[in-house]
Amino acid sequence: MNFQPDPEIITWRLHLTSSPEEVYPMLSTDEGRARFWAETAVEEDGYIEFQFVNDFEWRGKILDAVPGERFQVEYFGSITTFELESDGRGGTDLTLTDEGVLPEHRTQVIAGWVSVLMALKAAVDFNVDLRNHDPTRSWSQGFVDN
């Protein structure tokens, strides 16, 4: 298998023991996103205002939202899609794709999504927040932290 073989699309898959109905609100609600992704991520008028621990902010438009199945948002100039599929045993197979990432940001974005997805798994499957919430120990300083 080639690692991220498509230069236009970043793709990651993640298995969760939680159902698609439990996973979807983590992506689609302010409270869910704040449990693993950003310090706050408040939706207003179809846009999410992400605020990160290092005081970085991003406003992304929600492009698609199908409860229990799909959540898509404009994220730092790219299109990020979360597809949720039942694993047939009560869990979820999640596929993330990120299209349109600038080539100069690709390596960092590939790594960043691993951090976000593992934080999602910890939050939804184990009710654990892996983030340290310390602005002096953020991604900007080389720490693995969303």
N, C-alpha and C positions, 0 to 999 in steps of 0.2 A: 504494500500500500504506500502510495506517495503521500507525504505529509502536506496537507493543504495544496493539492495539485492545481486547483483553478485560481489563476492570479486575479480574477475578478470577484471571487466569492470566498469568504471565510465560512467554514462549516464546522460545527461542533455538535456532538451528540452526547446526551447525558441521560442515564437511567435514574429515576426517582422511585422510591417505594410508595410515595403519596400519589393519589389519584389525580387525573387531569382536573377534576373539579376542585381539588385542594391546591394544585399548582397554579391554575389560571389566576386566582385573585392575588397571588404574589406578584404577578406581572401587571395586572390590570387595575390595581387599587393603590391609592396613596400609601396606605398602611403596609401593604404587602411589599411595595418597592423600598420603603424605608427600613424594612427588616433585613434587607440583604444588599441592595444595589447602591443607593445614595443616602445621604443623611436625611434629605427630604426629596420627594418627587411628587409634587402636587399637580393634579390634572385640573385644568380650567379651560373651558371652551375648546376641547379637543387637542390641547397642547399639554405637555408635561414639563414643568419647571424643575429640572434636576439641580440639586445643590449638593456638592460633595464636601468632604471634610477639609479639603485644602482650599476652600472658598471658591472653587471653580464652579461655574454654572453653565447649564445648557438648556435650551428650550427646544423640545422636539415635538413634532406633530404626530399624533396617533393616526396611522394610515389604515389600519384594519383591526377589528376586534371581534372575534367570534368566540363567545364563552366556551371554555373547556377545550378549545381546538387551536386557536391562532391569535397571536398578538403581534402587531407590527408597528414600529415607530421609527421616525427619522431620528438618527442618533449620531451626533457629531458629523453631519453631512453625508452619512451613509444610510442605507435602509436595513434595519435589523428586524428579523422575523423569528418569532418563537412558534414552532409547530409542536402541538401536544398530541400524543397518540397513546391510547391505553395499551399497556403491555399484556393485557388479558389475564392478569393476576392481581389487579388492584392498584398497580403502579402506573408510571408514565414513562414513555420514551420521548424525550424532548429533543428536537433538532433546532439549533440556532443557525441562521444564515445571516451574514452581514455583507451586503453588496455596495460597492462604490467607495470602499476605503482607499484613500490616497496611497500610492505605493510607498511613499516615505513614512507612512504611519502604520503600515501593514504588520510589521513584526510586533510592535507594541500592542496593537489591537488584538492580534492573535493571543498574546499572553494575557491581555486584560480580560478577554472573554472567559478564559479558564478561571481566573480569579472570581469573576462575577458568578459563573455557573457553579463553582464549588461553594460559594457563599449561599447561593440559592438552595443547593442540596442540603447544606447544614441547617438552614433556616426552616425549610419546609418539612424535611424528613426527621430532623432531630431537635427543632426549636432552639438552635444555637446561633448566635451572631458571631461570626468569625472576625469581624472588623474591630479595630482598636479605637476608632473614633478620636484619634489624636492627630491634629493637623501638623504636628512636627514629625509624624511617622506615617506619612501618606505615600501614595503612588509617586508623587512629585519628588520625594526624597529617596526613591528606590525601594520602598517597602511594599510588600505584597499586601495591598489593602485597597478596597474599593473606595 
